[in-house]
Structure formats: structure tokens, C-alpha cells
């Protein structure tokens, strides 16, 4: 198995520290508002990697941690804007996020730690850095001393000058070096905070992930993932504090980063009017179409979202589900995933190639004539799609498009049309068919009666 390792700037063979406990940590969202498209792309990418690791090493031998940041200045700002309590904001937005991930068929990680549950571990980590000479106190803050680490910047490959120019560096007189970053900062009485050796305060963002990953995965583990936008400063600073706190340990050995997300060819931004939350997108297409769309681009490359692309993804799923609908009464044979698809995913998650193989398997199913051939082809298709987190729905349900309450009304109109045909009132029957067609409902008459699907 091969992964592109940002640390080495090349694709290299993945060899876990312990094949009986393959460990992965991925940075999760800050819960202060509805999750946006970028918040969806990263979990889908690493969900596929999680599935591949479970396939290769066994589900019981893989530990996946993805955190929730529930103490952050963005949350504070939302509290000030709305007047709602911080607890209310984080609980609601956390549940929104979890619900969105379920819709996208993202498997729950083994652990989804919240930052506020690991404050004790964060304080201990700061104490270690102070004791090791890599941190200092200044005006109620504790800061990491970047000059104490000779190879600071090794993950991103940036010089200090480049790092200062390209990042949101907080300028403060109490810093020895402008690049020094906050480990602990003071909180006002009306702000979230915890008692610490340095006074009432709260942790810096970077500190949170180091403490949680260390506690749940150990001081050395296999994979650390996230979006490319996190390489600097977040992941760079995680590396710095973790390696300096635990000299001799490796922290994460493989750093895996997803490409930047764009919308209509430009960076997603509220000011450009091209900023979309997950729930906004899912009003226009099924969640599975969005998942498939993410997988059409290699995770390491920039991903460009368009609604045209989303519609094409929906049409591709229609093709897959049409093939399954054709054999809906055939039980799938016990099968393994197609080896070509497995190899594609083990080669740095080559999802575009894997999807092309899924199309090939669909064509094979369509050409299968005998029941035994259909059962085998269906089994291989479903098992292969499972590695991509696709085709988990009943094909009839897929074509009814989650119609919900509308389904009862459609069934009633179909019954009315059937009665009209029986009474030889073909004008009424045609009128009902045409009205449903305008609403995107396609009727198909067969020996077993009339079925319908959304188109």
C-alpha cells in the first residue's frame, strides 16, 4: 500500500508501526456553524482510507480518531454575535455535523474526542514543553519558542521568512520571535476557561490536537491527515510541540493532505457568493451524489465543485442503481471486492481509477444473463462499491429520491390512473401520467403493475 507523505514530499510504501493497531488521526471541524463543503471533503477522503485500512488489516486492528474543536475564538465570536450560550452553539452545530456525516455515509471514527474533554492533558503537555526548555511564559500567555527547535518548518518546508509572510501571525510585544505560537492564553471572566498553573485561561488551537492524538493513539502513530490548508501553521506547530515534548518519539509518520477545495474554479468564499454549506447542497441533490463527486478527483489534487458536476454524479449513480434495479430480486453472491479496485485504492487512494472499475463492474452486471452470473456480478459490484462508501441504498428507494410524504400522494395518483385505465378513461390516465412527468416522476407499466421513479 502506498500513500503520498507530505513529510517526505513523495509517495512511499505504507508500513504501520504495528499491524495489529494501525492508527490514524484526522483534524475535525470547529463547531460554531453549519459545516461547509470543505468540512465534507476531508471526512469523505479519510473515510475511504479508513475503509481501505480496515479491509487490509482487519476492522479490529485499525483505530481512527477525528476530533471536534469545541473551544475556539470562532465559537466565542458566534456567542457574542447571537447571545446564545457557548454550550448551546457547540451542541447544536456538533449534531448538525454528525448528521451531515451520516448522510454522506461517513463511518463514525473509533473516537471523536472533544477538545474540552482533554484540558488536563493539554496542561500537562504545556508543562512538559516548559520543563524541556521549548516554551516560556509572557504576560499570562505560554508560548512555544520556535528558535528552540532547529528544524522548525520541516513539515511545510518553509523558511521562517516565508512562514511569517504566508500565515496569520499574531503580532505581540511579548513574543521573543513573531513566529512563536500560543500554547495557553488568558481568558476573561465571561469567557470559557480553566484554572491552570498560569492562571485562568484556555488552550491554543494547535495544542488541542497534539494532546488528544497523544492520549488516544500514543506519542508515535501512523497517519495524520487533514486538508492542505492545515499544513502550515496547524500541522507544523503540532509537529513542533509534540516532538519537543516527547523527544525520541516520531509523532505522525505519514502526513496525508487533501487538495484545496474550489467552487466554479475559484476559492470558496462568502464574499464571492460561492460559499455553500452541506445542507444547502443536499437540497439540490442526494448526499451520495456529493460523495461520488468528491471521489471523481484524486484527493491530493485541487477539487473543483460545480452544480453541473453534481448533476453528472447523480446521473452516474442512476446508472449504477439502474443495473441493481434490474436484478433487485436476485440475491448477491458472497464475493470479495474486485482486486483491480482494491489495488487502485491501495495506490494512494486512486479513486478516479476505482470509479472507472466500478463502471466496468456495472457493465458486467448489465450483460449478465443467467441468475448465477447476475448473483456473482451483483455481489462483486456491491462489495467493491462498499470500499468507496457507495451503493448502500435500496435501488427502488434511490429512484424515489427520498420522496417521503410525497410518495403517498404519488401512489394515490397511480391508483387513480390504474382505475381510469380499467374504466377505459384513457384521457384521464394520460393526464395523470403527464402531470407526474412534469413533476419529474417517470411511470413504468409492467406485468406486476405500475412502478415509478424520480428522474
C-alpha positions in Angstrom: 0.0 0.0 0.0 1.3 3.5 -0.9 0.5 7.0 0.3 1.8 10.4 -0.6 3.6 11.5 2.5 3.8 15.3 2.8 6.7 14.8 5.3 8.8 13.2 2.6 7.2 15.0 -0.4 6.8 11.8 -2.2 4.6 8.7 -2.5 6.0 5.9 -0.4 5.1 2.5 0.9 2.9 2.5 4.0 4.3 0.3 6.7 2.5 0.7 10.0 4.3 0.7 13.4 2.1 -2.2 14.5 -0.1 -4.2 12.0 -2.3 -5.1 14.9 -3.1 -1.5 15.7 -2.9 0.8 12.7 -3.5 4.3 14.0 -4.8 7.4 12.2 -5.7 10.9 13.4 -7.6 13.5 11.2 -8.4 17.0 12.2 -12.1 17.6 12.5 -14.3 20.7 12.5 -14.6 23.7 14.8 -18.3 23.6 15.8 -19.7 27.1 15.6 -21.8 27.0 12.4 -23.2 24.8 9.7 -20.5 22.6 8.1 -19.5 23.7 4.6 -18.3 21.8 1.6 -14.7 21.8 2.8 -15.8 20.2 6.0 -17.3 17.4 4.0 -14.5 16.7 1.5 -11.9 15.8 4.1 -14.0 13.3 6.1 -15.1 11.6 2.8 -11.4 11.2 1.8 -10.3 9.8 5.0 -13.4 7.6 5.3 -12.2 5.8 2.1 -8.8 5.5 3.7 -10.3 4.1 6.9 -12.3 1.6 4.8 -9.2 0.5 2.9 -7.1 0.1 6.1 -9.9 -1.9 7.7 -10.1 -4.1 4.5 -6.3 -4.6 4.5 -5.6 -5.1 8.2 -9.0 -6.0 9.7 -11.5 -3.7 11.3 -10.5 -4.7 14.8 -6.9 -3.7 14.0 -7.5 0.0 12.9 -8.0 2.9 15.3 -9.3 6.1 13.8 -9.6 9.4 15.7 -11.1 12.6 14.4 -11.6 15.4 16.9 -14.1 18.1 17.5 -12.8 21.6 18.4 -15.4 23.0 20.8 -13.3 25.8 22.4 -12.1 28.4 19.9 -12.3 32.1 19.2 -14.7 31.5 16.4 -17.1 30.0 18.9 -16.6 33.0 21.2 -17.4 35.3 18.3 -20.6 33.4 17.5 -21.6 33.7 21.1 -21.1 37.5 21.0 -23.0 37.8 17.7 -26.0 35.7 18.7 -26.1 36.0 22.5 -26.6 32.2 22.6 -24.7 30.2 25.2 -21.4 28.5 24.0 -22.8 25.2 25.1 -25.9 25.6 23.0 -23.9 26.7 20.0 -21.4 23.8 20.2 -24.1 21.1 20.9 -26.3 22.1 18.0 -23.5 22.5 15.5 -21.9 19.3 16.6 -25.2 17.4 16.0 -25.5 19.1 12.6 -22.1 17.9 11.7 -22.7 14.3 12.8 -26.0 14.2 10.9 -24.3 15.5 7.8 -21.6 12.9 8.0 -24.2 10.1 8.4 -26.0 11.4 5.2 -22.6 11.2 3.4 -22.2 7.6 4.6 -19.0 8.5 6.5 -18.3 5.8 9.1 -18.0 7.1 12.6 -14.4 7.1 13.8 -13.4 4.9 16.7 -13.1 8.1 18.8 -14.5 11.6 18.2 -12.9 13.5 21.1 -14.0 17.0 22.1 -11.2 19.4 23.0 -12.9 20.4 26.2 -12.7 16.8 27.5 -8.9 16.9 27.3 -7.9 20.1 29.0 -5.9 18.2 31.7 -3.8 16.5 29.0 -3.2 19.9 27.4 -2.0 21.4 30.6 0.4 18.5 31.1 1.8 18.9 27.6 2.5 22.6 28.2 4.3 21.7 31.5 6.5 19.3 29.6 7.4 21.9 27.0 8.3 24.4 29.7 10.4 21.8 31.5 12.2 20.8 28.3 13.1 24.5 27.5 10.8 24.8 24.5 8.2 27.2 25.9 8.1 30.4 28.0 5.6 32.5 29.9 4.9 36.0 29.0 2.0 38.3 30.2 -0.3 35.5 31.2 0.5 33.5 28.0 2.6 30.4 27.5 4.2 30.4 24.0 6.2 27.9 22.1 9.8 29.1 21.4 10.3 28.3 17.7 14.0 29.2 18.0 14.5 26.3 20.4 13.7 23.8 17.6 16.5 24.0 15.0 14.4 22.3 12.3 11.2 24.1 12.9 9.4 24.3 9.5 10.5 20.8 8.3 6.9 19.6 7.5 5.9 22.5 5.3 9.4 23.1 4.0 9.1 26.8 4.6 11.7 29.2 5.8 10.8 31.4 8.8 10.6 34.4 6.5 8.1 32.5 4.2 6.2 31.3 7.3 5.8 34.9 8.6 4.7 36.2 5.2 2.2 33.5 4.4 0.4 32.9 7.7 -1.9 34.8 10.0 0.8 35.5 12.7 -0.4 37.4 15.7 2.0 40.3 16.3 2.6 40.8 20.1 5.3 42.6 22.0 5.6 39.8 24.5 6.8 37.3 21.9 10.5 36.6 21.6 10.0 35.7 17.9 7.0 36.8 15.9 6.6 33.2 14.8 6.2 31.9 18.4 2.7 30.5 18.8 0.3 30.3 21.8 0.1 27.2 23.9 -2.1 28.7 26.6 -3.7 32.1 26.8 -5.7 34.0 29.4 -9.5 34.1 29.4 -11.7 36.9 30.7 -14.1 36.1 33.5 -17.0 35.8 31.0 -15.1 33.6 28.5 -14.6 29.8 28.6 -11.5 28.9 30.6 -9.9 26.5 33.1 -7.7 27.0 36.0 -4.0 26.3 35.3 -0.6 27.0 36.7 -0.6 30.1 34.5 -3.9 31.4 35.6 -7.5 31.1 34.3 -7.3 30.5 30.5 -7.8 28.2 27.6 -5.6 26.3 25.2 -4.2 27.3 21.8 -5.7 25.6 18.8 -2.6 23.6 17.9 -2.1 22.3 21.4 -5.5 20.6 21.3 -4.8 18.1 18.5 -1.4 17.2 19.9 -2.8 16.4 23.3 -5.8 14.4 22.0 -3.8 12.3 19.5 -1.1 11.5 22.1 -3.7 10.4 24.6 -5.7 8.2 22.3 -3.0 6.9 19.8 0.3 7.3 21.7 3.2 9.6 21.1 4.1 7.8 17.9 1.4 6.7 15.5 1.0 6.1 11.8 -1.1 8.6 9.8 -2.1 12.2 10.5 -4.5 13.7 7.9 -6.3 16.9 7.1 -6.7 19.5 4.3 -3.7 21.0 2.6 -4.6 24.4 4.2 -3.7 22.9 7.6 0.0 22.0 6.7 1.0 25.5 8.0 0.6 26.6 10.6 -1.5 24.0 12.3 0.2 20.8 11.5 3.7 22.4 11.5 3.0 23.6 15.1 1.6 20.2 16.1 4.8 18.6 15.0 6.9 21.1 16.8 5.2 20.9 20.2 4.7 17.1 20.1 8.3 16.2 19.1 9.7 18.7 21.5 7.5 17.4 24.4 8.4 13.8 23.6 12.0 13.7 22.2 12.8 10.3 20.7 9.2 9.8 19.5 8.1 10.2 15.9 4.7 11.7 16.4 2.9 11.0 13.0 5.0 9.1 10.4 2.8 9.7 7.4 1.2 13.1 6.8 -1.6 12.8 4.3 -3.3 16.0 2.9 -6.2 16.6 0.7 -6.1 19.2 -2.1 -7.8 22.6 -1.8 -11.5 22.9 -2.5 -12.7 25.5 -5.1 -16.2 26.3 -6.3 -16.6 27.2 -10.0 -12.8 27.4 -10.4 -12.1 29.9 -7.5 -11.6 29.6 -3.8 -14.9 29.2 -1.9 -15.7 32.5 -0.1 -18.7 34.2 1.4 -17.6 37.5 -0.2 -17.7 35.9 -3.7 -21.1 34.4 -3.1 -19.9 30.8 -3.8 -19.9 29.6 -0.2 -22.1 26.5 0.3 -23.0 24.6 3.4 -23.5 20.8 3.2 -27.2 21.1 3.9 -27.6 23.8 1.1 -26.0 21.4 -1.4 -28.1 18.5 -0.3 -31.3 20.4 -1.0 -30.3 20.1 -4.7 -29.0 16.6 -4.9 -28.8 13.4 -2.9 -25.9 13.1 -0.4 -24.5 10.1 -2.2 -24.1 12.2 -5.4 -21.9 14.7 -3.4 -19.9 11.8 -2.0 -19.3 10.4 -5.5 -18.4 13.8 -6.9 -15.7 14.2 -4.3 -14.2 10.8 -5.3 -14.0 11.8 -9.0 -10.9 13.9 -8.3 -7.8 12.4 -6.7 -7.8 13.5 -3.1 -4.3 15.1 -3.4 -5.3 17.3 -6.3 -7.4 20.6 -6.0 -11.1 19.8 -6.2 -13.5 22.0 -8.1 -17.1 21.8 -7.1 -19.8 22.7 -9.6 -23.5 22.0 -9.6 -23.1 20.6 -13.2 -20.6 18.1 -11.8 -23.1 17.3 -9.0 -25.8 16.5 -11.6 -23.3 14.3 -13.5 -22.5 12.4 -10.4 -26.3 11.9 -9.8 -26.6 10.5 -13.4 -23.7 8.1 -12.8 -25.4 6.9 -9.7 -28.6 6.4 -11.7 -26.7 4.1 -14.0 -25.3 2.1 -11.1 -28.7 1.8 -9.4 -30.5 1.0 -12.7 -28.3 -2.0 -13.0 -29.1 -3.1 -9.5 -32.8 -2.4 -10.0 -32.8 -4.8 -13.0 -31.7 -7.6 -10.6 -33.4 -6.5 -7.5 -34.9 -9.9 -6.9 -31.5 -11.7 -7.3 -29.6 -12.2 -4.0 -26.0 -11.2 -4.3 -23.4 -14.0 -4.1 -20.8 -13.9 -1.3 -18.0 -12.1 -3.0 -14.7 -10.2 -2.4 -14.1 -6.7 -3.8 -12.7 -6.7 -7.3 -8.9 -6.9 -6.9 -8.3 -4.2 -9.5 -10.3 -1.7 -7.4 -8.5 -2.7 -4.3 -5.2 -2.2 -5.9 -6.3 1.2 -7.2 -7.2 2.3 -3.7 -4.1 0.9 -2.2 -2.1 3.0 -4.6 -2.5 6.3 -2.8 -6.4 6.2 -2.9 -6.7 6.4 -6.7 -10.5 6.9 -6.5 -10.9 8.1 -10.2 -9.4 4.7 -11.3 -11.5 2.9 -8.7 -14.7 4.6 -10.1 -13.8 3.6 -13.7 -13.6 0.0 -12.4 -17.0 0.4 -10.7 -18.4 1.4 -14.1 -16.9 -1.7 -15.7 -18.4 -3.9 -13.0 -21.8 -2.3 -13.7 -21.5 -3.1 -17.4 -20.7 -6.7 -16.5 -23.8 -6.9 -14.3 -25.9 -5.4 -17.2 -24.6 -8.1 -19.5 -25.1 -11.0 -17.1 -28.0 -13.2 -18.3 -28.2 -16.2 -16.1 -29.3 -15.9 -12.4 -26.0 -17.3 -11.2 -24.0 -14.8 -13.3 -26.2 -12.0 -12.1 -25.7 -13.0 -8.5 -21.9 -13.2 -8.8 -21.7 -9.9 -10.7 -24.0 -8.1 -8.2 -22.0 -9.4 -5.3 -18.7 -8.2 -6.7 -20.2 -4.8 -7.6 -21.7 -4.2 -4.1 -18.6 -5.4 -2.3 -16.4 -3.2 -4.4 -18.7 -0.2 -4.0 -18.6 -0.7 -0.2 -14.9 0.3 -0.2 -15.9 3.6 -1.7 -18.9 4.0 0.6 -21.3 3.8 -2.3 -24.4 1.9 -3.4 -25.7 1.2 0.1 -29.3 2.2 -0.7 -32.2 0.1 -2.0 -32.3 0.9 -5.7 -36.1 1.4 -5.7 -35.7 3.9 -2.8 -32.9 5.7 -4.7 -35.2 6.3 -7.7 -37.9 7.6 -5.5 -35.5 10.2 -4.4 -36.4 10.3 -0.7 -39.9 11.4 -1.7 -41.1 10.9 1.9 -44.7 12.2 2.3 -44.9 12.9 -1.4 -44.7 9.1 -2.1 -48.1 8.5 -0.6 -49.6 11.1 -2.9 -47.9 9.6 -6.0 -49.1 6.1 -5.1 -52.6 7.5 -4.8 -52.4 9.1 -8.2 -51.1 5.9 -9.7 -54.0 4.0 -8.2 -56.4 6.6 -9.7 -54.7 6.2 -13.1 -55.0 2.4 -12.8 -58.7 2.7 -12.1 -59.1 5.1 -15.0 -57.4 2.7 -17.4 -59.7 -0.1 -16.1 -62.7 2.1 -16.8 -61.2 2.8 -20.3 -60.9 6.5 -19.3 -57.6 6.8 -21.2 -57.7 10.6 -21.3 -57.6 10.8 -17.5 -54.9 8.1 -17.3 -52.8 10.0 -19.8 -53.4 13.3 -18.0 -52.2 11.8 -14.7 -49.1 10.4 -16.4 -48.3 13.8 -18.0 -48.8 15.7 -14.7 -46.4 13.3 -12.9 -43.9 13.6 -15.7 -43.9 17.4 -15.3 -43.0 16.8 -11.6 -40.1 14.6 -12.6 -41.9 11.3 -11.9 -41.5 8.6 -14.5 -44.1 5.8 -14.6 -43.2 2.3 -15.9 -46.0 -0.1 -16.6 -45.2 -3.8 -16.2 -46.8 -7.3 -15.5 -46.6 -6.6 -11.8 -48.3 -3.2 -12.1 -47.0 0.3 -12.3 -43.7 1.4 -10.7 -42.3 4.9 -10.5 -39.1 6.8 -10.0 -37.8 10.3 -9.9 -35.7 11.5 -12.9 
